[in-house]
Amino acid sequence: MALKWETEELEILKKREVIIFSENIKREDLNDSELPTDIHLVEYRIGTTLFCDAVRCYKKVPIFDVYFDKLKLLGGEIISITNGYGKIKPNLYQKEKAK
């Protein structure tokens, strides 16, 4: 079972500038031309099942911290955090979403 984020947790993450963009995704389903450049893919394992989330954040360290803490409670582990996705500057992406 993939991670489930409660509304309260998502608000705390926003204060840490970590935004869960999309949960339990496949890399090939992402369209780079429509994503902001601050997207990271977080691959993690719970039991024997692999999962992948798209997360917005400027740096990897805050992402690692929140996923490590959450996965520790479930006996899961982080496999990788990769960046280099997206083609839209983050400040322009937010303006597009507001329209």
Buried (B, 14 or more C-beta within 10 A) or exposed (E): EBBEBEEEBEEEBEEEEBBBBBBEBEEEEBEEEEBBBBBBBBBBBBEEEEBBBBBBBEEBEBBBEBBEEBBEEEEBEBEEBBBEBBEBEBEEBEEEEEE
